Amino acid sequence: MVKALITGGAGFIGHHVVEFLLDNTDWDLTLIDRLDISGNLNRLAEIGAAKNPRVRFFYHNLRAALSGQLINQLGTPYDYIIHLAAATHVDRSIQDPVSFVEDNVLATCHLLNYARDVGCGRLLYFSTDEVFGSAPAGVAYKEWDRYKSTNPYSATKAGGEELAIAFHNTYGVPALITHTMNVFGERQHPEKYIPSTIRKVRDDELVQIHSNPERTRAGSRFYIHAKAVADAVLFVLQHGRPGDKYNIVGEREVDNEALAKAIAFTMGKGLRYELTGDGNRPGHDLRYALDGSKLARMGWRPPATFREALFRTVTWTLENPHWL
């Protein structure tokens, strides 16, 4: 039986990966999470994973090395280790950069040491487009382009990523790297842009949209649904090459003003909004863009269009308002 260890398994992206693997493989899954602001066991309960005999859950904060007792309980080795646990909020990283070093660099090193000591078939480190920094118009970064982090969050993700590559080169840990862009979907933390916009539109509140300093152009992203990300994670694990990097990219670029209007339209509501400029959000880049041609050549593309995924997410969220 194939065994996979997933860190951050009760997180937003983590629980979508768990659900996808339960639905599309016969793997046994072991989850690690520290259940803080990101981890939430209710996600696992709602997808039926909490009582699934193929799922085991362990509480652990990866800021600390895995103890011998925990290693014995986990059992070894794993065919796949999927490292999704991370601190991700840019504003909090600006306020408290040291905690992000502990969560995204030190914690990754502890997991890599575990993989080095006990072995694994493949280890996937889940990174972000933000390591490349802001993308000028017309530019989409390829996997091995230079990094230019503009906030502590992205810098710490780049640090963890480089550690994974170093452990591959130095110790033979079979690490793969993925970069992905803004992920959305069901059960996302309400601080994130899409659920926050859904709530504000529902409640007739003002939506603030990050823009250029002149307030003439909203920021843009290649948004991608978490189910598509989970599909790509499985694809990379099965078809990727250890030591290499892969961009997981949404179907098309969407600016945040158009996105807010699409959400309001889907809800049958008007939109009250303002472009805010970037002076009040240091470390936030106006545009991110990744080149997804590498995975496309290998045969992977998002399984649903952005429009379909957004409609599904807005509809589901309105029907499940406890997640707002």
Secondary structure, 3 states (H helix, E strand, C coil): CCEEEEECCCCHHHHHHHHHHHHHCCCEEEEEECCCCCCCHHHHHHCCCCCCCCEEEEECCCCCCCCHHHHHHHCCCEEEEEECCCCCCHHHHHHCHHHHHHHHHHHHHHHHHHHHHHCEEEEEEEEEHHHHCCCCCCCCECCCCCCCCCCHHHHHHHHHHHHHHHHHHHHCCCEEEEEECCEECCCCCCCCHHHHHHHHHHCCCCEEECECCCCCCECEECCEEHHHHHHHHHHHHHHCCCCCEEEECCCCCEEHHHHHHHHHHHHCCCCCEEECCCCCCCCCCCECCECCHHHHHHCCCCCCCHHHHHHHHHHHHHHCHHHC
